[in-house]
Amino acid sequence: MTDYPREVCEHVLAHKLPDEVEAAYLRGAYLEKRKGLMADWAQYVYQK
């Protein structure tokens, strides 16, 4: 239902990525996208 990258979703769900270097990079790289995903989720949940 969204166009968020899988990596962003995995971080939001607190799933551990197997590669620690990739996880460290994505933590910072996707911060703004993670914020957007969570804001979209909150809007979705509270509209019901």
C-alpha positions as CSV (number, residue, x, y, z in Angstrom):
1,M,0.0,0.0,0.0
2,T,3.0,2.3,0.2
3,D,6.2,3.0,-1.7
4,Y,8.6,2.9,1.2
5,P,11.7,0.9,0.7
6,R,11.9,-2.5,2.4
7,E,14.9,-1.4,4.4
8,V,12.9,1.6,5.9
9,C,10.1,-0.7,6.9
10,E,12.5,-3.2,8.5
11,H,14.1,-0.5,10.6
12,V,10.7,0.9,11.7
13,L,9.7,-2.6,12.7
14,A,12.9,-3.0,14.6
15,H,14.0,-6.0,12.6
16,K,17.7,-6.6,12.8
17,L,19.5,-6.6,9.5
18,P,22.1,-9.3,9.1
19,D,24.8,-6.9,8.0
20,E,25.8,-4.6,10.9
21,V,27.6,-2.1,8.6
22,E,24.5,-1.9,6.4
23,A,22.3,-1.4,9.5
24,A,24.5,1.4,10.8
25,Y,24.4,3.2,7.4
26,L,20.7,2.8,7.0
27,R,20.0,4.1,10.5
28,G,21.1,7.6,9.5
29,A,20.3,7.4,5.8
30,Y,16.7,6.6,6.2
31,L,15.8,8.6,9.3
32,E,13.7,11.1,7.5
33,K,11.9,8.4,5.5
34,R,11.3,6.5,8.8
35,K,9.7,9.6,10.3
36,G,7.5,9.9,7.2
37,L,6.4,6.3,7.4
38,M,5.5,6.6,11.1
39,A,3.6,9.8,10.4
40,D,1.7,8.1,7.6
41,W,1.0,5.1,9.9
42,A,-0.3,7.3,12.7
43,Q,-2.6,9.1,10.2
44,Y,-3.9,5.7,8.9
45,V,-4.5,4.3,12.4
46,Y,-6.3,7.4,13.8
47,Q,-8.6,7.8,10.8
48,K,-10.4,4.6,11.6
